[in-house]
């Protein structure tokens, strides 16, 4: 696509690369379901390599469109050097961000007492519930790793919950949560804390 303001390239994957003057046109063509959505995802495995971080991000439809126009489609494809920049963009637009950082030491002591997926489900529930206490939410979307455990953890929530493997590739709110988790995990590995 070409206009007097610049060029846009649309790839088969859905990724769009465009000149900044086209941002308004791109934003006007993006479709997002109205309302506030909380996405939740995690980063890390809790081994000696670093912490597990579970994050939830509440975004309205305007913020989801803006973040998509800035290139937040699938968090794992974002170069490491851009993660702090995109984290700032998410933080500036999010209605609320909640995160749980579990150090390797904490994880090892907790893992002895239970199943990893049970622990992950409870941490997802914790960060999502934190968002729900601060923001009126229309729906929750979680990157599913164990449908049965997540269904048990989120039963009776009172709002629609979508559990979908690879949700960060489809939902901006989950991609945002995934990127927040990655960013906070990197901070933790450097001995820094997020406030």
Protein Blocks (a to p, Z undefined) as FASTA:
>chain_A
ZZfkbccdddfkopacddfklmmmmmmmpccdedjddddddedjhianbccddddddddf
klmmmmmmnopablmlpcfklmmmmmmmmmmmpmbdcdddddfklmmmmmmmmcfklmmm
mmmmmmmmmmmmmpccfbdcdddfblklmmmmmgonlpacdddehklmmmmklmmmmmmm
mmmmmmmmnopacZZ
